[in-house]
Amino acid sequence: MAVDSKRYKELSCGDFRSDCGFLVRAETSEELMKYCQEHACNTHGKCGSSPEGIEKIKSRIKDVWI
Ligand SMILES: [Zn+2]
């Protein structure tokens, strides 16, 4: 049986803070960054990431096949 798997970008907030179990997946890293920044802003009050912060987030993005 063929399994249709698709590649996603995945990022877990728990990589940055141990108190958060948020996990986000998107088809592109641009989309992922958008969700991630929304989450950081709405949930952790960290709005408007610095360029350093964005690089830090990007370095944690994983490719997953689902
Ligand atoms: Zn979080």
N, CA, C, O and the ligand as a Tripos MOL2 file, in Angstrom:
@<TRIPOS>MOLECULE
protein
  265   263    67     0     0
PROTEIN
NO_CHARGES

@<TRIPOS>ATOM
      1 N           0.8430   -1.1990    0.0000 N.3       1 MET1
      2 CA          0.0000    0.0000    0.0000 C.3       1 MET1
      3 C           0.8810    1.2520    0.0000 C.2       1 MET1
      4 O           1.7720    1.4030    0.8360 O.2       1 MET1
      5 N           0.6210    2.1080   -0.9160 N.am      2 ALA2
      6 CA          1.4110    3.3400   -0.9970 C.3       2 ALA2
      7 C           0.9440    4.3460    0.0500 C.2       2 ALA2
      8 O          -0.2490    4.5490    0.2720 O.2       2 ALA2
      9 N           1.8850    4.9320    0.6480 N.am      3 VAL3
     10 CA          1.5510    5.9450    1.6510 C.3       3 VAL3
     11 C           1.9340    7.3140    1.1040 C.2       3 VAL3
     12 O           3.0820    7.5690    0.7420 O.2       3 VAL3
     13 N           0.9610    8.1570    1.0580 N.am      4 ASP4
     14 CA          1.2340    9.5230    0.6090 C.3       4 ASP4
     15 C           1.8310   10.3070    1.7550 C.2       4 ASP4
     16 O           1.1380   10.6740    2.7030 O.2       4 ASP4
     17 N           3.0960   10.5530    1.6600 N.am      5 SER5
     18 CA          3.6530   11.4000    2.7050 C.3       5 SER5
     19 C           4.1030   12.7060    2.0780 C.2       5 SER5
     20 O           4.4370   12.7950    0.8960 O.2       5 SER5
     21 N           4.0950   13.6800    2.9090 N.am      6 LYS6
     22 CA          4.3460   15.0280    2.4370 C.3       6 LYS6
     23 C           5.3550   15.6580    3.3840 C.2       6 LYS6
     24 O           5.3770   15.3730    4.5820 O.2       6 LYS6
     25 N           6.1710   16.5020    2.8290 N.am      7 ARG7
     26 CA          7.1720   17.1140    3.6800 C.3       7 ARG7
     27 C           6.6510   18.4010    4.3130 C.2       7 ARG7
     28 O           6.0630   19.2560    3.6500 O.2       7 ARG7
     29 N           6.8850   18.5060    5.5990 N.am      8 TYR8
     30 CA          6.4920   19.7110    6.3250 C.3       8 TYR8
     31 C           7.6770   20.2650    7.0910 C.2       8 TYR8
     32 O           8.6440   19.5660    7.3950 O.2       8 TYR8
     33 N           7.5630   21.5150    7.3820 N.am      9 LYS9
     34 CA          8.5060   22.1560    8.2980 C.3       9 LYS9
     35 C           7.8760   22.0900    9.6820 C.2       9 LYS9
     36 O           6.6810   22.3390    9.8460 O.2       9 LYS9
     37 N           8.6770   21.7580   10.6550 N.am     10 GLU10
     38 CA          8.1400   21.6260   12.0030 C.3      10 GLU10
     39 C           8.9980   22.3840   12.9980 C.2      10 GLU10
     40 O          10.2240   22.4360   12.8960 O.2      10 GLU10
     41 N           8.3180   22.9590   13.9470 N.am     11 LEU11
     42 CA          9.0340   23.6850   14.9910 C.3      11 LEU11
     43 C           8.2990   23.5070   16.3050 C.2      11 LEU11
     44 O           7.0780   23.6530   16.3620 O.2      11 LEU11
     45 N           9.0320   23.1930   17.3540 N.am     12 SER12
     46 CA          8.3440   23.0870   18.6310 C.3      12 SER12
     47 C           8.8520   24.1670   19.5700 C.2      12 SER12
     48 O          10.0530   24.3930   19.7110 O.2      12 SER12
     49 N           7.9070   24.8140   20.1960 N.am     13 CYS13
     50 CA          8.2280   25.8980   21.1090 C.3      13 CYS13
     51 C           9.0160   25.3560   22.3050 C.2      13 CYS13
     52 O           9.8020   26.0770   22.9200 O.2      13 CYS13
     53 N           8.7950   24.0760   22.6260 N.am     14 GLY14
     54 CA          9.5010   23.4470   23.7270 C.3      14 GLY14
     55 C          11.0140   23.4300   23.5520 C.2      14 GLY14
     56 O          11.7500   23.2530   24.5230 O.2      14 GLY14
     57 N          11.4870   23.6140   22.3040 N.am     15 ASP15
     58 CA         12.9280   23.7170   22.0670 C.3      15 ASP15
     59 C          13.4950   25.0050   22.6580 C.2      15 ASP15
     60 O          14.6900   25.1120   22.9330 O.2      15 ASP15
     61 N          12.6140   25.9670   22.8440 N.am     16 PHE16
     62 CA         13.0500   27.2620   23.3550 C.3      16 PHE16
     63 C          12.6900   27.4540   24.8180 C.2      16 PHE16
     64 O          13.4360   28.0520   25.5930 O.2      16 PHE16
     65 N          11.5160   26.9250   25.1740 N.am     17 ARG17
     66 CA         11.0720   27.0640   26.5560 C.3      17 ARG17
     67 C          10.4470   25.7480   26.9970 C.2      17 ARG17
     68 O           9.5710   25.1980   26.3300 O.2      17 ARG17
     69 N          10.9130   25.2660   28.1230 N.am     18 SER18
     70 CA         10.4820   23.9470   28.5800 C.3      18 SER18
     71 C           9.0450   23.9360   29.0690 C.2      18 SER18
     72 O           8.4610   22.8670   29.2470 O.2      18 SER18
     73 N           8.4630   25.1160   29.2910 N.am     19 ASP19
     74 CA          7.1150   25.1690   29.8420 C.3      19 ASP19
     75 C           6.0360   25.2210   28.7710 C.2      19 ASP19
     76 O           4.8600   25.4070   29.0830 O.2      19 ASP19
     77 N           6.4280   25.0590   27.5130 N.am     20 CYS20
     78 CA          5.4340   25.1760   26.4510 C.3      20 CYS20
     79 C           5.4880   23.9620   25.5250 C.2      20 CYS20
     80 O           6.5600   23.5660   25.0670 O.2      20 CYS20
     81 N           4.3300   23.3830   25.2590 N.am     21 GLY21
     82 CA          4.2730   22.1960   24.4120 C.3      21 GLY21
     83 C           3.7670   22.4950   23.0070 C.2      21 GLY21
     84 O           3.3770   21.5850   22.2760 O.2      21 GLY21
     85 N           3.7740   23.7470   22.6380 N.am     22 PHE22
     86 CA          3.2740   24.1430   21.3280 C.3      22 PHE22
     87 C           4.1320   23.5630   20.2000 C.2      22 PHE22
     88 O           5.3600   23.6420   20.2160 O.2      22 PHE22
     89 N           3.4410   22.9800   19.2260 N.am     23 LEU23
     90 CA          4.1390   22.4260   18.0680 C.3      23 LEU23
     91 C           3.4450   22.9340   16.8170 C.2      23 LEU23
     92 O           2.2200   22.8650   16.7090 O.2      23 LEU23
     93 N           4.2110   23.4360   15.8880 N.am     24 VAL24
     94 CA          3.6070   23.9660   14.6760 C.3      24 VAL24
     95 C           4.2300   23.3300   13.4410 C.2      24 VAL24
     96 O           5.4340   23.0810   13.3870 O.2      24 VAL24
     97 N           3.3810   23.0750   12.4500 N.am     25 ARG25
     98 CA          3.8460   22.5420   11.1750 C.3      25 ARG25
     99 C           3.2720   23.3730   10.0470 C.2      25 ARG25
    100 O           2.1250   23.8160   10.1030 O.2      25 ARG25
    101 N           4.0820   23.5770    9.0270 N.am     26 ALA26
    102 CA          3.6080   24.3020    7.8540 C.3      26 ALA26
    103 C           4.3590   23.7900    6.6360 C.2      26 ALA26
    104 O           5.3790   23.1110    6.7560 O.2      26 ALA26
    105 N           3.8400   24.1240    5.4700 N.am     27 GLU27
    106 CA          4.4690   23.6250    4.2450 C.3      27 GLU27
    107 C           5.7100   24.4140    3.8630 C.2      27 GLU27
    108 O           6.6080   23.8960    3.1990 O.2      27 GLU27
    109 N           5.7510   25.6470    4.2780 N.am     28 THR28
    110 CA          6.9300   26.4600    3.9650 C.3      28 THR28
    111 C           7.4700   27.0930    5.2440 C.2      28 THR28
    112 O           6.7420   27.2760    6.2210 O.2      28 THR28
    113 N           8.7460   27.4180    5.2180 N.am     29 SER29
    114 CA          9.3220   28.0110    6.4150 C.3      29 SER29
    115 C           8.7840   29.4220    6.6450 C.2      29 SER29
    116 O           8.7340   29.8940    7.7800 O.2      29 SER29
    117 N           8.3800   30.0950    5.5600 N.am     30 GLU30
    118 CA          7.7980   31.4400    5.7210 C.3      30 GLU30
    119 C           6.5160   31.3620    6.5450 C.2      30 GLU30
    120 O           6.2880   32.1400    7.4700 O.2      30 GLU30
    121 N           5.6800   30.3740    6.1600 N.am     31 GLU31
    122 CA          4.4190   30.1740    6.8530 C.3      31 GLU31
    123 C           4.6740   29.7820    8.3090 C.2      31 GLU31
    124 O           4.0120   30.2590    9.2300 O.2      31 GLU31
    125 N           5.6370   28.9150    8.4790 N.am     32 LEU32
    126 CA          5.9830   28.4360    9.8150 C.3      32 LEU32
    127 C           6.4270   29.5960   10.7040 C.2      32 LEU32
    128 O           6.0080   29.7030   11.8560 O.2      32 LEU32
    129 N           7.2620   30.4430   10.1670 N.am     33 MET33
    130 CA          7.7430   31.5940   10.9270 C.3      33 MET33
    131 C           6.5870   32.5050   11.3340 C.2      33 MET33
    132 O           6.5800   33.0780   12.4240 O.2      33 MET33
    133 N           5.6140   32.6240   10.4370 N.am     34 LYS34
    134 CA          4.4620   33.4700   10.7230 C.3      34 LYS34
    135 C           3.6760   32.9140   11.9120 C.2      34 LYS34
    136 O           3.3370   33.6440   12.8440 O.2      34 LYS34
    137 N           3.3920   31.6040   11.8630 N.am     35 TYR35
    138 CA          2.6540   30.9560   12.9560 C.3      35 TYR35
    139 C           3.4310   31.0550   14.2590 C.2      35 TYR35
    140 O           2.8790   31.3280   15.3250 O.2      35 TYR35
    141 N           4.7190   30.8250   14.1340 N.am     36 CYS36
    142 CA          5.5780   30.8080   15.2990 C.3      36 CYS36
    143 C           5.6050   32.1810   15.9720 C.2      36 CYS36
    144 O           5.5430   32.2860   17.1970 O.2      36 CYS36
    145 N           5.6970   33.2240   15.1560 N.am     37 GLN37
    146 CA          5.7470   34.5620   15.7200 C.3      37 GLN37
    147 C           4.4010   34.9640   16.3180 C.2      37 GLN37
    148 O           4.3400   35.6690   17.3260 O.2      37 GLN37
    149 N           3.3280   34.5050   15.6830 N.am     38 GLU38
    150 CA          1.9970   34.7590   16.2310 C.3      38 GLU38
    151 C           1.8580   34.1010   17.5930 C.2      38 GLU38
    152 O           1.3450   34.6940   18.5420 O.2      38 GLU38
    153 N           2.3310   32.8560   17.6680 N.am     39 HIS39
    154 CA          2.2600   32.1140   18.9230 C.3      39 HIS39
    155 C           3.0880   32.8030   20.0070 C.2      39 HIS39
    156 O           2.6320   32.9760   21.1370 O.2      39 HIS39
    157 N           4.2890   33.1860   19.6520 N.am     40 ALA40
    158 CA          5.1680   33.8440   20.6290 C.3      40 ALA40
    159 C           4.5330   35.1260   21.1470 C.2      40 ALA40
    160 O           4.6320   35.4560   22.3290 O.2      40 ALA40
    161 N           3.8860   35.8340   20.2480 N.am     41 CYS41
    162 CA          3.2640   37.1100   20.6080 C.3      41 CYS41
    163 C           2.0300   36.8820   21.4740 C.2      41 CYS41
    164 O           1.8960   37.4720   22.5450 O.2      41 CYS41
    165 N           1.1190   36.0110   20.9970 N.am     42 ASN42
    166 CA         -0.1400   35.7990   21.7020 C.3      42 ASN42
    167 C           0.0290   35.0450   23.0100 C.2      42 ASN42
    168 O          -0.6540   35.3400   23.9910 O.2      42 ASN42
    169 N           0.9260   34.0840   23.0310 N.am     43 THR43
    170 CA          1.0510   33.2140   24.1910 C.3      43 THR43
    171 C           2.1220   33.6790   25.1690 C.2      43 THR43
    172 O           1.9460   33.5900   26.3840 O.2      43 THR43
    173 N           3.2330   34.1770   24.6300 N.am     44 HIS44
    174 CA          4.3440   34.5130   25.5110 C.3      44 HIS44
    175 C           4.6130   36.0090   25.6000 C.2      44 HIS44
    176 O           5.5310   36.4460   26.2940 O.2      44 HIS44
    177 N           3.8000   36.7930   24.8880 N.am     45 GLY45
    178 CA          3.9800   38.2370   24.9250 C.3      45 GLY45
    179 C           5.2700   38.7050   24.2880 C.2      45 GLY45
    180 O           5.7320   39.8200   24.5340 O.2      45 GLY45
    181 N           5.8640   37.8210   23.4430 N.am     46 LYS46
    182 CA          7.0990   38.2030   22.7550 C.3      46 LYS46
    183 C           6.7530   38.5600   21.3140 C.2      46 LYS46
    184 O           6.7420   37.7020   20.4310 O.2      46 LYS46
    185 N           6.4760   39.8200   21.0980 N.am     47 CYS47
    186 CA          6.0620   40.2540   19.7700 C.3      47 CYS47
    187 C           7.2140   40.9530   19.0690 C.2      47 CYS47
    188 O           8.0300   41.6210   19.7040 O.2      47 CYS47
    189 N           7.2710   40.7960   17.7710 N.am     48 GLY48
    190 CA          8.3060   41.4600   16.9890 C.3      48 GLY48
    191 C           9.6810   40.9160   17.2680 C.2      48 GLY48
    192 O          10.4550   41.5160   18.0150 O.2      48 GLY48
    193 N           9.9980   39.7640   16.6630 N.am     49 SER49
    194 CA         11.2950   39.1300   16.8860 C.3      49 SER49
    195 C          12.4310   39.9580   16.2950 C.2      49 SER49
    196 O          12.2830   40.5760   15.2410 O.2      49 SER49
    197 N          13.5420   39.9610   16.9770 N.am     50 SER50
    198 CA         14.7500   40.5880   16.4580 C.3      50 SER50
    199 C          15.3430   39.6900   15.3780 C.2      50 SER50
    200 O          15.0110   38.5060   15.3190 O.2      50 SER50
    201 N          16.2150   40.2250   14.5220 N.am     51 PRO51
    202 CA         16.8660   39.3810   13.5040 C.3      51 PRO51
    203 C          17.5920   38.1980   14.1390 C.2      51 PRO51
    204 O          17.6130   37.1050   13.5730 O.2      51 PRO51
    205 N          18.1880   38.4130   15.3150 N.am     52 GLU52
    206 CA         18.8720   37.3210   16.0160 C.3      52 GLU52
    207 C          17.8730   36.2580   16.4400 C.2      52 GLU52
    208 O          18.1240   35.0590   16.3250 O.2      52 GLU52
    209 N          16.7300   36.7300   16.9330 N.am     53 GLY53
    210 CA         15.6800   35.8140   17.3650 C.3      53 GLY53
    211 C          15.1660   34.9820   16.2060 C.2      53 GLY53
    212 O          14.9100   33.7870   16.3530 O.2      53 GLY53
    213 N          15.0170   35.6190   15.0530 N.am     54 ILE54
    214 CA         14.5180   34.9170   13.8760 C.3      54 ILE54
    215 C          15.5230   33.8550   13.4240 C.2      54 ILE54
    216 O          15.1370   32.7450   13.0560 O.2      54 ILE54
    217 N          16.8020   34.1970   13.4540 N.am     55 GLU55
    218 CA         17.8420   33.2160   13.0890 C.3      55 GLU55
    219 C          17.8230   32.0250   14.0330 C.2      55 GLU55
    220 O          18.0020   30.8780   13.6230 O.2      55 GLU55
    221 N          17.6040   32.3230   15.2990 N.am     56 LYS56
    222 CA         17.5650   31.2860   16.3290 C.3      56 LYS56
    223 C          16.4050   30.3290   16.0570 C.2      56 LYS56
    224 O          16.5470   29.1100   16.1610 O.2      56 LYS56
    225 N          15.2700   30.9020   15.7110 N.am     57 ILE57
    226 CA         14.0950   30.0940   15.4010 C.3      57 ILE57
    227 C          14.3620   29.2480   14.1570 C.2      57 ILE57
    228 O          14.0900   28.0480   14.1390 O.2      57 ILE57
    229 N          14.8990   29.8920   13.1180 N.am     58 LYS58
    230 CA         15.1480   29.1890   11.8520 C.3      58 LYS58
    231 C          16.0880   28.0050   12.0320 C.2      58 LYS58
    232 O          15.9380   26.9820   11.3640 O.2      58 LYS58
    233 N          17.0480   28.1420   12.9250 N.am     59 SER59
    234 CA         18.0220   27.0760   13.1230 C.3      59 SER59
    235 C          17.3850   25.8430   13.7820 C.2      59 SER59
    236 O          17.9740   24.7630   13.7880 O.2      59 SER59
    237 N          16.1870   26.0150   14.3300 N.am     60 ARG60
    238 CA         15.4960   24.9080   14.9940 C.3      60 ARG60
    239 C          14.4330   24.2590   14.1270 C.2      60 ARG60
    240 O          13.7920   23.2940   14.5450 O.2      60 ARG60
    241 N          14.2430   24.7720   12.9450 N.am     61 ILE61
    242 CA         13.2210   24.2030   12.0590 C.3      61 ILE61
    243 C          13.6750   22.8410   11.5540 C.2      61 ILE61
    244 O          14.8010   22.6750   11.0870 O.2      61 ILE61
    245 N          12.7740   21.8720   11.6590 N.am     62 LYS62
    246 CA         13.0660   20.5110   11.2140 C.3      62 LYS62
    247 C          12.2080   20.1550   10.0130 C.2      62 LYS62
    248 O          11.0980   20.6660    9.8620 O.2      62 LYS62
    249 N          12.7150   19.2880    9.1670 N.am     63 ASP63
    250 CA         11.9030   18.7310    8.0800 C.3      63 ASP63
    251 C          11.2970   17.4150    8.5440 C.2      63 ASP63
    252 O          12.0020   16.5410    9.0490 O.2      63 ASP63
    253 N          10.0110   17.2820    8.3740 N.am     64 VAL64
    254 CA          9.3570   16.0170    8.7380 C.3      64 VAL64
    255 C           8.5090   15.5220    7.5690 C.2      64 VAL64
    256 O           7.9940   16.3090    6.7750 O.2      64 VAL64
    257 N           8.3810   14.2190    7.4840 N.am     65 TRP65
    258 CA          7.5250   13.6130    6.4740 C.3      65 TRP65
    259 C           6.3100   13.0280    7.1620 C.2      65 TRP65
    260 O           6.4180   12.2090    8.0760 O.2      65 TRP65
    261 N           5.1600   13.4660    6.7030 N.am     66 ILE66
    262 CA          3.9320   12.9950    7.3480 C.3      66 ILE66
    263 C           3.0150   12.3740    6.3140 C.2      66 ILE66
    264 O           1.9240   11.9140    6.6530 O.2      66 ILE66
    265 ZN          5.2040   28.5820   23.2530 Zn       67 ZN67
@<TRIPOS>BOND
     1     1     2 1
     2     2     3 1
     3     3     4 2
     4     3     5 am
     5     5     6 1
     6     6     7 1
     7     7     8 2
     8     7     9 am
     9     9    10 1
    10    10    11 1
    11    11    12 2
    12    11    13 am
    13    13    14 1
    14    14    15 1
    15    15    16 2
    16    15    17 am
    17    17    18 1
    18    18    19 1
    19    19    20 2
    20    19    21 am
    21    21    22 1
    22    22    23 1
    23    23    24 2
    24    23    25 am
    25    25    26 1
    26    26    27 1
    27    27    28 2
    28    27    29 am
    29    29    30 1
    30    30    31 1
    31    31    32 2
    32    31    33 am
    33    33    34 1
    34    34    35 1
    35    35    36 2
    36    35    37 am
    37    37    38 1
    38    38    39 1
    39    39    40 2
    40    39    41 am
    41    41    42 1
    42    42    43 1
    43    43    44 2
    44    43    45 am
    45    45    46 1
    46    46    47 1
    47    47    48 2
    48    47    49 am
    49    49    50 1
    50    50    51 1
    51    51    52 2
    52    51    53 am
    53    53    54 1
    54    54    55 1
    55    55    56 2
    56    55    57 am
    57    57    58 1
    58    58    59 1
    59    59    60 2
    60    59    61 am
    61    61    62 1
    62    62    63 1
    63    63    64 2
    64    63    65 am
    65    65    66 1
    66    66    67 1
    67    67    68 2
    68    67    69 am
    69    69    70 1
    70    70    71 1
    71    71    72 2
    72    71    73 am
    73    73    74 1
    74    74    75 1
    75    75    76 2
    76    75    77 am
    77    77    78 1
    78    78    79 1
    79    79    80 2
    80    79    81 am
    81    81    82 1
    82    82    83 1
    83    83    84 2
    84    83    85 am
    85    85    86 1
    86    86    87 1
    87    87    88 2
    88    87    89 am
    89    89    90 1
    90    90    91 1
    91    91    92 2
    92    91    93 am
    93    93    94 1
    94    94    95 1
    95    95    96 2
    96    95    97 am
    97    97    98 1
    98    98    99 1
    99    99   100 2
   100    99   101 am
   101   101   102 1
   102   102   103 1
   103   103   104 2
   104   103   105 am
   105   105   106 1
   106   106   107 1
   107   107   108 2
   108   107   109 am
   109   109   110 1
   110   110   111 1
   111   111   112 2
   112   111   113 am
   113   113   114 1
   114   114   115 1
   115   115   116 2
   116   115   117 am
   117   117   118 1
   118   118   119 1
   119   119   120 2
   120   119   121 am
   121   121   122 1
   122   122   123 1
   123   123   124 2
   124   123   125 am
   125   125   126 1
   126   126   127 1
   127   127   128 2
   128   127   129 am
   129   129   130 1
   130   130   131 1
   131   131   132 2
   132   131   133 am
   133   133   134 1
   134   134   135 1
   135   135   136 2
   136   135   137 am
   137   137   138 1
   138   138   139 1
   139   139   140 2
   140   139   141 am
   141   141   142 1
   142   142   143 1
   143   143   144 2
   144   143   145 am
   145   145   146 1
   146   146   147 1
   147   147   148 2
   148   147   149 am
   149   149   150 1
   150   150   151 1
   151   151   152 2
   152   151   153 am
   153   153   154 1
   154   154   155 1
   155   155   156 2
   156   155   157 am
   157   157   158 1
   158   158   159 1
   159   159   160 2
   160   159   161 am
   161   161   162 1
   162   162   163 1
   163   163   164 2
   164   163   165 am
   165   165   166 1
   166   166   167 1
   167   167   168 2
   168   167   169 am
   169   169   170 1
   170   170   171 1
   171   171   172 2
   172   171   173 am
   173   173   174 1
   174   174   175 1
   175   175   176 2
   176   175   177 am
   177   177   178 1
   178   178   179 1
   179   179   180 2
   180   179   181 am
   181   181   182 1
   182   182   183 1
   183   183   184 2
   184   183   185 am
   185   185   186 1
   186   186   187 1
   187   187   188 2
   188   187   189 am
   189   189   190 1
   190   190   191 1
   191   191   192 2
   192   191   193 am
   193   193   194 1
   194   194   195 1
   195   195   196 2
   196   195   197 am
   197   197   198 1
   198   198   199 1
   199   199   200 2
   200   199   201 am
   201   201   202 1
   202   202   203 1
   203   203   204 2
   204   203   205 am
   205   205   206 1
   206   206   207 1
   207   207   208 2
   208   207   209 am
   209   209   210 1
   210   210   211 1
   211   211   212 2
   212   211   213 am
   213   213   214 1
   214   214   215 1
   215   215   216 2
   216   215   217 am
   217   217   218 1
   218   218   219 1
   219   219   220 2
   220   219   221 am
   221   221   222 1
   222   222   223 1
   223   223   224 2
   224   223   225 am
   225   225   226 1
   226   226   227 1
   227   227   228 2
   228   227   229 am
   229   229   230 1
   230   230   231 1
   231   231   232 2
   232   231   233 am
   233   233   234 1
   234   234   235 1
   235   235   236 2
   236   235   237 am
   237   237   238 1
   238   238   239 1
   239   239   240 2
   240   239   241 am
   241   241   242 1
   242   242   243 1
   243   243   244 2
   244   243   245 am
   245   245   246 1
   246   246   247 1
   247   247   248 2
   248   247   249 am
   249   249   250 1
   250   250   251 1
   251   251   252 2
   252   251   253 am
   253   253   254 1
   254   254   255 1
   255   255   256 2
   256   255   257 am
   257   257   258 1
   258   258   259 1
   259   259   260 2
   260   259   261 am
   261   261   262 1
   262   262   263 1
   263   263   264 2
@<TRIPOS>SUBSTRUCTURE
     1 MET1         2 RESIDUE 1 A MET
     2 ALA2         6 RESIDUE 1 A ALA
     3 VAL3        10 RESIDUE 1 A VAL
     4 ASP4        14 RESIDUE 1 A ASP
     5 SER5        18 RESIDUE 1 A SER
     6 LYS6        22 RESIDUE 1 A LYS
     7 ARG7        26 RESIDUE 1 A ARG
     8 TYR8        30 RESIDUE 1 A TYR
     9 LYS9        34 RESIDUE 1 A LYS
    10 GLU10       38 RESIDUE 1 A GLU
    11 LEU11       42 RESIDUE 1 A LEU
    12 SER12       46 RESIDUE 1 A SER
    13 CYS13       50 RESIDUE 1 A CYS
    14 GLY14       54 RESIDUE 1 A GLY
    15 ASP15       58 RESIDUE 1 A ASP
    16 PHE16       62 RESIDUE 1 A PHE
    17 ARG17       66 RESIDUE 1 A ARG
    18 SER18       70 RESIDUE 1 A SER
    19 ASP19       74 RESIDUE 1 A ASP
    20 CYS20       78 RESIDUE 1 A CYS
    21 GLY21       82 RESIDUE 1 A GLY
    22 PHE22       86 RESIDUE 1 A PHE
    23 LEU23       90 RESIDUE 1 A LEU
    24 VAL24       94 RESIDUE 1 A VAL
    25 ARG25       98 RESIDUE 1 A ARG
    26 ALA26      102 RESIDUE 1 A ALA
    27 GLU27      106 RESIDUE 1 A GLU
    28 THR28      110 RESIDUE 1 A THR
    29 SER29      114 RESIDUE 1 A SER
    30 GLU30      118 RESIDUE 1 A GLU
    31 GLU31      122 RESIDUE 1 A GLU
    32 LEU32      126 RESIDUE 1 A LEU
    33 MET33      130 RESIDUE 1 A MET
    34 LYS34      134 RESIDUE 1 A LYS
    35 TYR35      138 RESIDUE 1 A TYR
    36 CYS36      142 RESIDUE 1 A CYS
    37 GLN37      146 RESIDUE 1 A GLN
    38 GLU38      150 RESIDUE 1 A GLU
    39 HIS39      154 RESIDUE 1 A HIS
    40 ALA40      158 RESIDUE 1 A ALA
    41 CYS41      162 RESIDUE 1 A CYS
    42 ASN42      166 RESIDUE 1 A ASN
    43 THR43      170 RESIDUE 1 A THR
    44 HIS44      174 RESIDUE 1 A HIS
    45 GLY45      178 RESIDUE 1 A GLY
    46 LYS46      182 RESIDUE 1 A LYS
    47 CYS47      186 RESIDUE 1 A CYS
    48 GLY48      190 RESIDUE 1 A GLY
    49 SER49      194 RESIDUE 1 A SER
    50 SER50      198 RESIDUE 1 A SER
    51 PRO51      202 RESIDUE 1 A PRO
    52 GLU52      206 RESIDUE 1 A GLU
    53 GLY53      210 RESIDUE 1 A GLY
    54 ILE54      214 RESIDUE 1 A ILE
    55 GLU55      218 RESIDUE 1 A GLU
    56 LYS56      222 RESIDUE 1 A LYS
    57 ILE57      226 RESIDUE 1 A ILE
    58 LYS58      230 RESIDUE 1 A LYS
    59 SER59      234 RESIDUE 1 A SER
    60 ARG60      238 RESIDUE 1 A ARG
    61 ILE61      242 RESIDUE 1 A ILE
    62 LYS62      246 RESIDUE 1 A LYS
    63 ASP63      250 RESIDUE 1 A ASP
    64 VAL64      254 RESIDUE 1 A VAL
    65 TRP65      258 RESIDUE 1 A TRP
    66 ILE66      262 RESIDUE 1 A ILE
    67 ZN67       265 GROUP 0 **** ****
